[in-house]
């Protein structure tokens, strides 16, 4: 594959990953919220919580179906554009993906059907159990995807065979590789955070139109309580995850912080215009010693810069049979720097918004505050942007490796795929994703419109909505 085809293959895979990751976070997070709202109905017998559950279950179903379709596309790319990668990691990568598909996804799919069709066929507690299993299945599905991805960040539980291909030596070491615990916690909490803002935003939209809507008042109450917990917790979890990057991926850390040269009292750079050509940041603002403090809990600690990190990997990873790494092989630092920092700034914004919303809720002013409701509506999809930026940081920051320290991107692509082949497949995938996204938007808007117009079967017939 020549350089142009490689660039297109990278763009295509990044585009596919971007669209695929649009949907699973909401599936994972909304599953938890449905468990909470339906469980509240079970124990309080408050019909409004049942209506909340049934309405958002329909939105869950739309997202689930489109998410499944979007994920299928990525599987084809492993065998077409990334055949060398598939051959290299197949003996290890295949097991978590197989478990995800054969166990977690099938369990989730089965109980999604039970949850959606069993409202008037199951007892209240039996139906709640099906909702719990849906939430558990979607989370478990995420577990195995994250096992595979985290192994690419910090390979473990393997040895290099005589053919140069890694072979699994310990399944559990592979599963619980060093990066997995922090990545799993960070990603799952991100999904919960996004879903809390999604429920809050949808509820706020209805309350802006009618602040006496008791169903959406209950939905917003649950969303704010869950949201403030996960938004504040996510800041702590993100800090822990960043320390894992410090320990295992020094080149990624250096790009995240635009740190070109090793130094003591390393600053936490808040604003910069990183330039690979000059190896400098241009105009920049930073807090002296803060990066050293965050990385090693010592403001005087020495933090490895990008140039030193490249030399460190060249010296450490004798397993690499490619040419030695150079700065020219790395992506533009500004992409990783700004992906990470915008995500980080969003994280503090989310915690602040939810804390303010909680204050208004405790003061019994939230539902009667148009400005606060508009702010929540405006923020509905901002966590999704933060999630995507987090994946940009994780995946672009891992470059020039697909498997950190073992396999470079250049050595991962198929050897016999032309520019025309990649270009045609990009066109096809773009059309597929535009169609899927349009379908999802149409269905979401239809559900919202029907409820506003009173056509929703749950709008005024609570008796029919009751579970036996």
C-alpha positions as a Markdown table, in Angstrom:
| # | Residue | x | y | z |
|---|---|---|---|---|
| 1 | Unk | 0.0 | 0.0 | 0.0 |
| 2 | Unk | 1.5 | 3.3 | -1.0 |
| 3 | Unk | 1.5 | 6.5 | 1.1 |
| 4 | Unk | -1.7 | 7.9 | -0.4 |
| 5 | Unk | -3.6 | 4.7 | 0.1 |
| 6 | Unk | -2.2 | 4.4 | 3.7 |
| 7 | Unk | -3.4 | 8.0 | 4.4 |
| 8 | Unk | -6.9 | 7.1 | 3.0 |
| 9 | Unk | -7.0 | 3.9 | 5.0 |
| 10 | Unk | -6.2 | 5.8 | 8.2 |
| 11 | Unk | -8.9 | 8.3 | 7.4 |
| 12 | Unk | -11.4 | 5.6 | 6.7 |
| 13 | Unk | -10.7 | 3.6 | 9.8 |
| 14 | Unk | -10.8 | 6.8 | 11.9 |
| 15 | Unk | -14.1 | 7.8 | 10.3 |
| 16 | Unk | -15.6 | 4.3 | 10.9 |
| 17 | Unk | -14.4 | 4.4 | 14.5 |
| 18 | Unk | -15.9 | 7.8 | 15.0 |
| 19 | Unk | -19.4 | 6.8 | 13.7 |
| 20 | Unk | -19.2 | 3.5 | 15.6 |
| 21 | Unk | -18.5 | 5.2 | 18.9 |
| 22 | Unk | -21.5 | 7.5 | 18.4 |
| 23 | Unk | -23.9 | 4.9 | 19.6 |
| 24 | Unk | -22.5 | 2.4 | 22.2 |
| 25 | Unk | -22.0 | 5.0 | 24.9 |
| 26 | Unk | -25.7 | 5.9 | 24.9 |
| 27 | Unk | -26.7 | 2.2 | 24.9 |
| 28 | Unk | -24.4 | 1.5 | 27.9 |
| 29 | Unk | -25.4 | 4.6 | 29.9 |
| 30 | Unk | -29.1 | 4.7 | 29.1 |
| 31 | Unk | -29.4 | 1.1 | 30.2 |
| 32 | Unk | -28.3 | 2.1 | 33.7 |
| 33 | Unk | -30.8 | 5.0 | 33.8 |
| 34 | Unk | -33.6 | 2.7 | 32.8 |
| 35 | Unk | -32.7 | 0.3 | 35.6 |
| 36 | Unk | -32.8 | 3.2 | 38.0 |
| 37 | Unk | -36.1 | 4.7 | 36.8 |
| 38 | Unk | -37.9 | 1.3 | 36.5 |
| 39 | Unk | -36.5 | 0.2 | 39.9 |
| 40 | Unk | -37.9 | 3.5 | 41.4 |
| 41 | Unk | -41.3 | 2.6 | 40.0 |
| 42 | Unk | -41.1 | -0.9 | 41.4 |
| 43 | Unk | -40.4 | 0.3 | 44.9 |
| 44 | Unk | -42.5 | 3.5 | 44.9 |
| 45 | Unk | -45.4 | 2.5 | 42.6 |
| 46 | Unk | -45.1 | 6.0 | 41.1 |
| 47 | Unk | -46.5 | 5.7 | 37.6 |
| 48 | Unk | -44.6 | 8.6 | 36.3 |
| 49 | Unk | -41.3 | 6.7 | 36.7 |
| 50 | Unk | -42.8 | 3.9 | 34.6 |
| 51 | Unk | -43.7 | 6.4 | 31.9 |
| 52 | Unk | -40.1 | 7.7 | 32.0 |
| 53 | Unk | -38.8 | 4.2 | 31.6 |
| 54 | Unk | -41.1 | 3.4 | 28.7 |
| 55 | Unk | -40.4 | 6.6 | 26.8 |
| 56 | Unk | -36.6 | 6.4 | 27.1 |
| 57 | Unk | -36.7 | 2.7 | 26.4 |
| 58 | Unk | -37.9 | 3.6 | 22.9 |
| 59 | Unk | -35.0 | 6.0 | 22.4 |
| 60 | Unk | -32.7 | 3.3 | 23.7 |
| 61 | Unk | -34.1 | 0.8 | 21.1 |
| 62 | Unk | -33.5 | 3.2 | 18.2 |
| 63 | Unk | -29.9 | 3.9 | 19.3 |
| 64 | Unk | -29.3 | 0.2 | 19.9 |
| 65 | Unk | -30.4 | -0.9 | 16.4 |
| 66 | Unk | -28.4 | 1.8 | 14.6 |
| 67 | Unk | -25.4 | 1.1 | 16.7 |
| 68 | Unk | -25.4 | -2.6 | 15.8 |
| 69 | Unk | -25.5 | -1.7 | 12.1 |
| 70 | Unk | -22.7 | 0.8 | 12.4 |
| 71 | Unk | -20.4 | -1.7 | 14.1 |
| 72 | Unk | -20.6 | -4.3 | 11.4 |
| 73 | Unk | -18.7 | -2.1 | 9.0 |
| 74 | Unk | -15.6 | -2.0 | 11.1 |
| 75 | Unk | -15.3 | -5.8 | 11.1 |
| 76 | Unk | -14.9 | -5.8 | 7.3 |
| 77 | Unk | -12.0 | -3.4 | 7.4 |
| 78 | Unk | -9.8 | -5.7 | 9.5 |
| 79 | Unk | -9.7 | -8.2 | 6.6 |
| 80 | Unk | -9.5 | -5.7 | 3.8 |
| 81 | Unk | -7.4 | -2.7 | 4.6 |
| 82 | Unk | -5.7 | -4.0 | 7.7 |
| 83 | Unk | -4.9 | -7.6 | 6.9 |
| 84 | Unk | -1.3 | -7.4 | 8.3 |
| 85 | Unk | -2.7 | -6.1 | 11.6 |
| 86 | Unk | -5.3 | -8.9 | 11.7 |
| 87 | Unk | -2.6 | -11.5 | 11.1 |
| 88 | Unk | -0.4 | -10.0 | 13.8 |
| 89 | Unk | -2.9 | -9.7 | 16.6 |
| 90 | Unk | -5.4 | -12.4 | 15.5 |
| 91 | Unk | -4.3 | -15.0 | 18.0 |
| 92 | Unk | -4.9 | -12.6 | 20.9 |
| 93 | Unk | -7.3 | -10.0 | 19.6 |
| 94 | Unk | -9.8 | -12.7 | 18.4 |
| 95 | Unk | -10.7 | -14.1 | 21.8 |
| 96 | Unk | -12.2 | -11.0 | 23.5 |
| 97 | Unk | -14.0 | -10.1 | 20.3 |
| 98 | Unk | -15.4 | -13.6 | 20.0 |
| 99 | Unk | -16.6 | -13.5 | 23.7 |
| 100 | Unk | -18.2 | -10.1 | 23.1 |
| 101 | Unk | -20.1 | -11.3 | 20.0 |
| 102 | Unk | -21.0 | -14.8 | 21.1 |
| 103 | Unk | -21.9 | -14.1 | 24.7 |
| 104 | Unk | -22.3 | -10.4 | 25.7 |
| 105 | Unk | -24.0 | -9.1 | 22.6 |
| 106 | Unk | -26.3 | -12.0 | 22.2 |
| 107 | Unk | -27.4 | -11.8 | 25.8 |
| 108 | Unk | -28.0 | -8.1 | 25.4 |
| 109 | Unk | -29.9 | -8.6 | 22.2 |
| 110 | Unk | -32.2 | -11.2 | 23.6 |
| 111 | Unk | -33.2 | -9.2 | 26.7 |
| 112 | Unk | -33.6 | -6.0 | 24.7 |
| 113 | Unk | -36.5 | -7.9 | 22.9 |
| 114 | Unk | -37.8 | -9.0 | 26.3 |
| 115 | Unk | -37.6 | -5.5 | 27.7 |
| 116 | Unk | -39.4 | -3.9 | 24.7 |
| 117 | Unk | -42.1 | -6.5 | 24.2 |
| 118 | Unk | -42.7 | -7.6 | 27.7 |
| 119 | Unk | -44.4 | -4.6 | 29.3 |
| 120 | Unk | -47.8 | -6.2 | 29.5 |
| 121 | Unk | -46.6 | -9.8 | 29.5 |
| 122 | Unk | -44.3 | -9.9 | 32.6 |
| 123 | Unk | -44.7 | -9.1 | 36.2 |
| 124 | Unk | -43.2 | -5.8 | 37.3 |
| 125 | Unk | -40.2 | -7.4 | 38.9 |
| 126 | Unk | -39.6 | -9.9 | 36.1 |
| 127 | Unk | -39.6 | -7.0 | 33.6 |
| 128 | Unk | -37.2 | -5.1 | 35.7 |
| 129 | Unk | -34.8 | -8.1 | 35.8 |
| 130 | Unk | -34.9 | -8.1 | 32.0 |
| 131 | Unk | -33.9 | -4.4 | 32.0 |
| 132 | Unk | -31.1 | -5.1 | 34.4 |
| 133 | Unk | -29.8 | -7.8 | 32.1 |
| 134 | Unk | -29.9 | -5.4 | 29.2 |
| 135 | Unk | -27.8 | -2.9 | 31.1 |
| 136 | Unk | -25.5 | -5.7 | 32.3 |
| 137 | Unk | -25.1 | -7.1 | 28.7 |
| 138 | Unk | -24.4 | -3.7 | 27.2 |
| 139 | Unk | -21.7 | -3.1 | 29.8 |
| 140 | Unk | -20.3 | -6.5 | 29.4 |
| 141 | Unk | -20.1 | -6.0 | 25.7 |
| 142 | Unk | -18.1 | -2.9 | 26.3 |
| 143 | Unk | -15.8 | -4.8 | 28.7 |
| 144 | Unk | -14.5 | -7.1 | 26.0 |
| 145 | Unk | -14.2 | -4.4 | 23.4 |
| 146 | Unk | -12.1 | -2.4 | 25.9 |
| 147 | Unk | -10.1 | -5.5 | 26.8 |
| 148 | Unk | -9.1 | -5.7 | 23.1 |
| 149 | Unk | -8.4 | -2.0 | 22.8 |
| 150 | Unk | -6.5 | -1.7 | 26.1 |
| 151 | Unk | -4.3 | -4.7 | 25.1 |
| 152 | Unk | -3.2 | -2.6 | 22.1 |
| 153 | Unk | -2.2 | 0.2 | 24.5 |
| 154 | Unk | -0.3 | -2.0 | 27.0 |
| 155 | Unk | 0.3 | -5.5 | 25.5 |
| 156 | Unk | 0.5 | -8.2 | 28.2 |
| 157 | Unk | 0.1 | -12.0 | 28.6 |
| 158 | Unk | 1.9 | -12.9 | 25.4 |
| 159 | Unk | 5.2 | -14.0 | 23.9 |
| 160 | Unk | 6.6 | -13.5 | 20.5 |
| 161 | Unk | 6.7 | -16.7 | 18.5 |
| 162 | Unk | 9.3 | -17.9 | 16.1 |
| 163 | Unk | 7.3 | -16.4 | 13.2 |
| 164 | Unk | 7.4 | -13.0 | 14.9 |
| 165 | Unk | 3.7 | -13.1 | 15.8 |
| 166 | Unk | 2.6 | -12.7 | 19.5 |
| 167 | Unk | 1.0 | -15.7 | 21.1 |
| 168 | Unk | -1.1 | -15.6 | 24.2 |
| 169 | Unk | 0.6 | -17.2 | 27.2 |
| 170 | Unk | -1.9 | -16.1 | 29.9 |
| 171 | Unk | -5.5 | -15.2 | 29.2 |
| 172 | Unk | -6.1 | -13.3 | 32.4 |
| 173 | Unk | -2.9 | -11.3 | 32.1 |
| 174 | Unk | -4.1 | -10.3 | 28.6 |
| 175 | Unk | -7.6 | -9.3 | 30.0 |
| 176 | Unk | -6.3 | -7.4 | 33.0 |
| 177 | Unk | -3.5 | -5.7 | 31.1 |
| 178 | Unk | -2.1 | -2.6 | 32.9 |
| 179 | Unk | -4.3 | -0.1 | 31.0 |
| 180 | Unk | -7.6 | -2.0 | 31.2 |
| 181 | Unk | -8.9 | -1.0 | 34.7 |
| 182 | Unk | -8.4 | 2.7 | 34.1 |
| 183 | Unk | -9.6 | 2.7 | 30.5 |
| 184 | Unk | -12.7 | 0.6 | 31.4 |
| 185 | Unk | -13.7 | 2.8 | 34.3 |
| 186 | Unk | -13.1 | 6.0 | 32.3 |
| 187 | Unk | -15.1 | 4.9 | 29.3 |
| 188 | Unk | -18.0 | 3.4 | 31.2 |
| 189 | Unk | -18.3 | 6.5 | 33.4 |
| 190 | Unk | -18.2 | 8.6 | 30.2 |
| 191 | Unk | -21.1 | 6.6 | 28.9 |
| 192 | Unk | -23.1 | 7.1 | 32.1 |
| 193 | Unk | -22.2 | 10.9 | 32.0 |
| 194 | Unk | -23.4 | 11.2 | 28.4 |
| 195 | Unk | -26.6 | 9.4 | 29.1 |
| 196 | Unk | -27.3 | 11.5 | 32.1 |
| 197 | Unk | -26.9 | 14.7 | 30.0 |
| 198 | Unk | -29.0 | 13.0 | 27.2 |
| 199 | Unk | -31.9 | 12.3 | 29.6 |
| 200 | Unk | -31.5 | 15.7 | 31.2 |
| 201 | Unk | -31.5 | 17.5 | 27.8 |
| 202 | Unk | -34.5 | 15.7 | 26.4 |
| 203 | Unk | -36.4 | 16.3 | 29.7 |
| 204 | Unk | -35.4 | 19.9 | 29.7 |
| 205 | Unk | -36.6 | 20.3 | 26.1 |
| 206 | Unk | -40.1 | 19.1 | 27.1 |
| 207 | Unk | -40.1 | 21.2 | 30.2 |
| 208 | Unk | -39.2 | 24.3 | 28.2 |
| 209 | Unk | -42.5 | 23.7 | 26.3 |
| 210 | Unk | -44.5 | 22.7 | 29.4 |
| 211 | Unk | -42.8 | 23.0 | 32.8 |
| 212 | Unk | -45.8 | 21.1 | 34.4 |
| 213 | Unk | -44.9 | 17.9 | 32.6 |
| 214 | Unk | -44.6 | 15.6 | 35.7 |
| 215 | Unk | -43.0 | 12.7 | 33.7 |
| 216 | Unk | -40.2 | 14.8 | 32.5 |
| 217 | Unk | -39.7 | 16.4 | 35.9 |
| 218 | Unk | -39.0 | 12.9 | 37.3 |
| 219 | Unk | -36.7 | 12.2 | 34.3 |
| 220 | Unk | -34.7 | 15.4 | 34.9 |
| 221 | Unk | -34.5 | 14.7 | 38.6 |
| 222 | Unk | -33.0 | 11.2 | 38.1 |
| 223 | Unk | -30.6 | 12.6 | 35.4 |
| 224 | Unk | -29.3 | 15.4 | 37.6 |
| 225 | Unk | -28.7 | 13.1 | 40.6 |
| 226 | Unk | -26.9 | 10.5 | 38.5 |
| 227 | Unk | -25.1 | 13.2 | 36.4 |
| 228 | Unk | -23.6 | 15.0 | 39.4 |
| 229 | Unk | -22.2 | 11.8 | 40.8 |
| 230 | Unk | -20.6 | 10.6 | 37.5 |
| 231 | Unk | -19.4 | 14.0 | 36.3 |
| 232 | Unk | -17.5 | 14.7 | 39.5 |
| 233 | Unk | -16.3 | 11.1 | 39.7 |
| 234 | Unk | -15.1 | 11.3 | 36.1 |
| 235 | Unk | -12.5 | 14.0 | 37.0 |
| 236 | Unk | -10.9 | 11.7 | 39.5 |
| 237 | Unk | -11.0 | 8.7 | 37.2 |
| 238 | Unk | -9.5 | 10.7 | 34.4 |
| 239 | Unk | -6.6 | 11.7 | 36.6 |
| 240 | Unk | -5.9 | 8.1 | 37.6 |
| 241 | Unk | -6.0 | 7.1 | 33.9 |
| 242 | Unk | -3.6 | 9.8 | 32.9 |
| 243 | Unk | -1.1 | 8.4 | 35.4 |
| 244 | Unk | -1.3 | 5.1 | 33.6 |
| 245 | Unk | -0.3 | 6.9 | 30.4 |
| 246 | Unk | 2.6 | 8.5 | 32.3 |
| 247 | Unk | 3.8 | 5.0 | 33.3 |
| 248 | Unk | 3.3 | 3.0 | 30.1 |
| 249 | Unk | 3.0 | 5.4 | 27.1 |
| 250 | Unk | 5.5 | 8.3 | 27.5 |
| 251 | Unk | 5.2 | 9.4 | 23.8 |
| 252 | Unk | 1.4 | 9.8 | 24.2 |
| 253 | Unk | 1.8 | 11.8 | 27.4 |
| 254 | Unk | 4.4 | 14.1 | 25.8 |
| 255 | Unk | 2.0 | 14.8 | 22.9 |
| 256 | Unk | -1.0 | 15.2 | 25.2 |
| 257 | Unk | 0.9 | 17.9 | 27.1 |
| 258 | Unk | 3.0 | 19.3 | 24.1 |
| 259 | Unk | 6.2 | 18.6 | 26.1 |
| 260 | Unk | 9.0 | 18.5 | 23.6 |
| 261 | Unk | 12.0 | 18.2 | 26.0 |
| 262 | Unk | 12.3 | 16.5 | 29.4 |
| 263 | Unk | 12.3 | 18.9 | 32.3 |
| 264 | Unk | 11.8 | 19.2 | 36.1 |
| 265 | Unk | 8.9 | 21.3 | 37.3 |
| 266 | Unk | 7.2 | 20.5 | 34.0 |
| 267 | Unk | 4.3 | 22.9 | 33.4 |
| 268 | Unk | 0.7 | 21.9 | 32.8 |
| 269 | Unk | 0.2 | 23.7 | 29.5 |
| 270 | Unk | -3.3 | 25.1 | 29.3 |
| 271 | Unk | -3.0 | 26.8 | 25.9 |
| 272 | Unk | -0.4 | 26.2 | 23.1 |
| 273 | Unk | 0.1 | 26.1 | 19.4 |
| 274 | Unk | 2.4 | 23.0 | 19.0 |
| 275 | Unk | 4.5 | 22.9 | 15.9 |
| 276 | Unk | 6.3 | 19.6 | 14.9 |
| 277 | Unk | 8.6 | 21.4 | 12.5 |
| 278 | Unk | 10.1 | 23.7 | 15.1 |
| 279 | Unk | 9.5 | 21.4 | 18.1 |
| 280 | Unk | 8.0 | 24.3 | 20.0 |
| 281 | Unk | 4.6 | 25.6 | 21.2 |
| 282 | Unk | 4.6 | 29.1 | 20.0 |
| 283 | Unk | 2.4 | 31.3 | 22.3 |
| 284 | Unk | 1.5 | 29.2 | 25.3 |
| 285 | Unk | 0.1 | 29.4 | 28.9 |
| 286 | Unk | 1.0 | 27.0 | 31.6 |
| 287 | Unk | 1.1 | 26.3 | 35.3 |
| 288 | Unk | 4.8 | 25.7 | 36.4 |
| 289 | Unk | 5.3 | 22.3 | 38.1 |
| 290 | Unk | 1.7 | 21.2 | 37.7 |
| 291 | Unk | 2.4 | 18.5 | 35.2 |
| 292 | Unk | 5.1 | 17.1 | 37.4 |
| 293 | Unk | 2.8 | 17.2 | 40.3 |
| 294 | Unk | -0.1 | 15.5 | 38.5 |
| 295 | Unk | 2.2 | 12.8 | 37.0 |
| 296 | Unk | 4.3 | 11.9 | 40.0 |
| 297 | Unk | 2.8 | 13.8 | 42.9 |
| 298 | Unk | 6.0 | 15.8 | 43.1 |
| 299 | Unk | 6.3 | 19.3 | 41.6 |
| 300 | Unk | 10.1 | 18.8 | 41.1 |
| 301 | Unk | 9.8 | 15.5 | 39.3 |
| 302 | Unk | 11.3 | 15.2 | 35.9 |
| 303 | Unk | 8.8 | 14.5 | 33.1 |
| 304 | Unk | 10.0 | 12.8 | 29.9 |
| 305 | Unk | 9.6 | 15.0 | 26.7 |
| 306 | Unk | 8.7 | 13.7 | 23.3 |
| 307 | Unk | 12.3 | 13.5 | 22.0 |
| 308 | Unk | 13.5 | 11.6 | 25.1 |
| 309 | Unk | 10.5 | 9.3 | 25.0 |
| 310 | Unk | 11.2 | 8.4 | 21.4 |
| 311 | Unk | 14.8 | 7.5 | 22.3 |
| 312 | Unk | 13.6 | 5.6 | 25.3 |
| 313 | Unk | 11.3 | 3.4 | 23.2 |
| 314 | Unk | 14.0 | 2.8 | 20.5 |
| 315 | Unk | 16.3 | 1.6 | 23.3 |
| 316 | Unk | 13.7 | -0.4 | 25.3 |
| 317 | Unk | 11.7 | -2.2 | 22.6 |
| 318 | Unk | 14.3 | -4.5 | 21.0 |
| 319 | Unk | 11.3 | -6.6 | 19.7 |
| 320 | Unk | 10.7 | -4.0 | 17.0 |
| 321 | Unk | 12.1 | -5.1 | 13.7 |
| 322 | Unk | 11.1 | -1.9 | 11.9 |
| 323 | Unk | 13.3 | 1.1 | 11.4 |
| 324 | Unk | 14.0 | 3.2 | 14.5 |
| 325 | Unk | 11.3 | 5.7 | 15.4 |
| 326 | Unk | 11.8 | 9.4 | 14.5 |
| 327 | Unk | 9.7 | 12.5 | 15.2 |
| 328 | Unk | 8.6 | 12.5 | 11.5 |
| 329 | Unk | 6.7 | 9.3 | 12.1 |
| 330 | Unk | 4.5 | 10.8 | 14.7 |
| 331 | Unk | 1.2 | 12.7 | 14.1 |
| 332 | Unk | 0.9 | 16.5 | 14.5 |
| 333 | Unk | 1.2 | 17.1 | 18.2 |
| 334 | Unk | -1.5 | 19.8 | 18.1 |
| 335 | Unk | -4.2 | 17.2 | 17.3 |
| 336 | Unk | -3.4 | 15.1 | 20.4 |
| 337 | Unk | -2.8 | 18.2 | 22.6 |
| 338 | Unk | -6.1 | 19.9 | 21.7 |
| 339 | Unk | -8.2 | 16.6 | 21.7 |
| 340 | Unk | -7.0 | 15.9 | 25.2 |
| 341 | Unk | -7.3 | 19.5 | 26.5 |
| 342 | Unk | -10.8 | 20.2 | 25.1 |
| 343 | Unk | -12.0 | 16.9 | 26.5 |
| 344 | Unk | -10.5 | 17.9 | 29.9 |
| 345 | Unk | -12.1 | 21.3 | 29.8 |
| 346 | Unk | -15.5 | 19.7 | 29.0 |
| 347 | Unk | -15.1 | 17.4 | 32.0 |
| 348 | Unk | -14.9 | 20.4 | 34.4 |
| 349 | Unk | -17.8 | 22.1 | 32.5 |
| 350 | Unk | -20.0 | 19.0 | 32.9 |
| 351 | Unk | -19.3 | 18.8 | 36.7 |
| 352 | Unk | -20.1 | 22.5 | 37.1 |
| 353 | Unk | -23.3 | 22.3 | 35.1 |
| 354 | Unk | -24.6 | 19.3 | 37.1 |
| 355 | Unk | -23.6 | 20.9 | 40.4 |
| 356 | Unk | -25.5 | 24.0 | 39.5 |
| 357 | Unk | -28.5 | 21.9 | 38.4 |
| 358 | Unk | -28.4 | 20.0 | 41.7 |
| 359 | Unk | -28.4 | 23.3 | 43.6 |
| 360 | Unk | -31.5 | 24.4 | 41.7 |
| 361 | Unk | -33.1 | 21.0 | 42.2 |
| 362 | Unk | -32.6 | 21.2 | 46.0 |
| 363 | Unk | -34.0 | 24.7 | 46.1 |
| 364 | Unk | -37.0 | 23.5 | 44.1 |
| 365 | Unk | -36.3 | 26.0 | 41.3 |
| 366 | Unk | -34.9 | 23.7 | 38.6 |
| 367 | Unk | -38.2 | 23.1 | 36.7 |
| 368 | Unk | -39.1 | 26.8 | 36.8 |
| 369 | Unk | -35.8 | 28.1 | 35.5 |
| 370 | Unk | -35.9 | 28.6 | 31.7 |
| 371 | Unk | -32.2 | 29.5 | 31.6 |
| 372 | Unk | -31.1 | 26.4 | 33.5 |
| 373 | Unk | -33.3 | 24.2 | 31.3 |
| 374 | Unk | -31.9 | 25.8 | 28.2 |
| 375 | Unk | -28.4 | 25.2 | 29.4 |
| 376 | Unk | -29.1 | 21.5 | 30.0 |
| 377 | Unk | -30.8 | 21.3 | 26.5 |
| 378 | Unk | -27.7 | 23.0 | 24.9 |
| 379 | Unk | -25.4 | 20.5 | 26.7 |
| 380 | Unk | -27.3 | 17.4 | 25.6 |
| 381 | Unk | -24.7 | 16.1 | 23.2 |
| 382 | Unk | -21.5 | 17.8 | 24.5 |
| 383 | Unk | -20.5 | 14.7 | 26.4 |
| 384 | Unk | -20.6 | 12.8 | 23.2 |
| 385 | Unk | -18.1 | 15.3 | 21.7 |
| 386 | Unk | -15.9 | 14.8 | 24.7 |
| 387 | Unk | -16.1 | 11.0 | 24.3 |
| 388 | Unk | -15.0 | 11.3 | 20.7 |
| 389 | Unk | -12.2 | 13.6 | 21.6 |
| 390 | Unk | -11.1 | 11.1 | 24.2 |
| 391 | Unk | -10.9 | 8.4 | 21.6 |
| 392 | Unk | -8.9 | 10.7 | 19.3 |
| 393 | Unk | -6.5 | 11.2 | 22.2 |
| 394 | Unk | -6.2 | 7.5 | 22.8 |
| 395 | Unk | -5.9 | 6.3 | 19.3 |
| 396 | Unk | -4.0 | 9.1 | 17.6 |
| 397 | Unk | -1.8 | 9.5 | 20.6 |
| 398 | Unk | -0.8 | 5.8 | 20.2 |
| 399 | Unk | 0.6 | 6.5 | 16.8 |
| 400 | Unk | 2.8 | 5.6 | 15.1 |
| 401 | Unk | 1.8 | 2.2 | 16.6 |
| 402 | Unk | -1.3 | 0.2 | 16.3 |
| 403 | Unk | 0.0 | -2.1 | 19.1 |
| 404 | Unk | 2.1 | 0.1 | 21.3 |
| 405 | Unk | 5.8 | -0.9 | 21.1 |
| 406 | Unk | 5.1 | -3.9 | 18.9 |
| 407 | Unk | 3.5 | -3.0 | 15.6 |
| 408 | Unk | 3.5 | 0.2 | 13.7 |
| 409 | Unk | 0.7 | 1.5 | 11.5 |
| 410 | Unk | 2.8 | 1.3 | 8.4 |
| 411 | Unk | 3.3 | -2.4 | 9.0 |
| 412 | Unk | -0.4 | -3.0 | 9.8 |
| 413 | Unk | -2.0 | -2.2 | 6.5 |
| 414 | Unk | -2.8 | -4.6 | 3.6 |
| 415 | Unk | 0.0 | -4.8 | 1.0 |
| 416 | Unk | -2.2 | -5.2 | -2.1 |
| 417 | Unk | -4.9 | -2.5 | -1.7 |
| 418 | Unk | -4.8 | 0.4 | -4.1 |
| 419 | Unk | -5.8 | 4.0 | -3.7 |
| 420 | Unk | -8.8 | 3.3 | -5.9 |
| 421 | Unk | -9.9 | 0.4 | -3.7 |
| 422 | Unk | -9.7 | 2.5 | -0.5 |
| 423 | Unk | -11.4 | 5.5 | -2.2 |
| 424 | Unk | -14.3 | 3.4 | -3.3 |
| 425 | Unk | -14.7 | 1.8 | 0.1 |
| 426 | Unk | -14.6 | 5.2 | 1.8 |
| 427 | Unk | -17.4 | 6.4 | -0.5 |
| 428 | Unk | -19.5 | 3.3 | 0.3 |
| 429 | Unk | -19.0 | 3.7 | 4.0 |
| 430 | Unk | -19.8 | 7.4 | 4.0 |
| 431 | Unk | -23.1 | 6.6 | 2.2 |
| 432 | Unk | -23.9 | 3.8 | 4.7 |
| 433 | Unk | -23.2 | 6.1 | 7.7 |
| 434 | Unk | -25.1 | 9.0 | 6.4 |
| 435 | Unk | -28.1 | 6.8 | 5.8 |
| 436 | Unk | -27.9 | 5.3 | 9.3 |
| 437 | Unk | -27.4 | 8.6 | 11.0 |
| 438 | Unk | -30.3 | 10.1 | 9.1 |
| 439 | Unk | -32.5 | 7.2 | 10.1 |
| 440 | Unk | -31.6 | 7.6 | 13.7 |
| 441 | Unk | -32.2 | 11.4 | 13.7 |
| 442 | Unk | -35.6 | 10.9 | 11.9 |
| 443 | Unk | -36.8 | 8.3 | 14.5 |
| 444 | Unk | -35.6 | 10.4 | 17.5 |
| 445 | Unk | -37.4 | 13.4 | 16.1 |
| 446 | Unk | -40.6 | 11.4 | 15.5 |
| 447 | Unk | -40.7 | 10.1 | 19.0 |
| 448 | Unk | -40.2 | 13.6 | 20.4 |
| 449 | Unk | -42.8 | 15.1 | 18.1 |
| 450 | Unk | -45.4 | 12.4 | 18.8 |
| 451 | Unk | -45.1 | 13.0 | 22.5 |
| 452 | Unk | -45.5 | 16.8 | 22.1 |
| 453 | Unk | -48.5 | 16.3 | 19.9 |
| 454 | Unk | -50.1 | 13.9 | 22.4 |
| 455 | Unk | -49.9 | 10.9 | 20.0 |
| 456 | Unk | -47.6 | 9.0 | 22.3 |
| 457 | Unk | -49.5 | 6.1 | 23.7 |
| 458 | Unk | -48.0 | 6.9 | 27.1 |
| 459 | Unk | -49.1 | 10.5 | 27.2 |
| 460 | Unk | -52.5 | 10.1 | 28.8 |
| 461 | Unk | -53.2 | 6.4 | 29.3 |
| 462 | Unk | -51.3 | 5.4 | 32.3 |
| 463 | Unk | -53.6 | 2.5 | 33.0 |
| 464 | Unk | -52.6 | 0.8 | 29.8 |
| 465 | Unk | -48.9 | 1.4 | 30.6 |
| 466 | Unk | -49.1 | -0.5 | 33.9 |
| 467 | Unk | -47.1 | -3.7 | 34.2 |
| 468 | Unk | -49.2 | -6.5 | 35.5 |
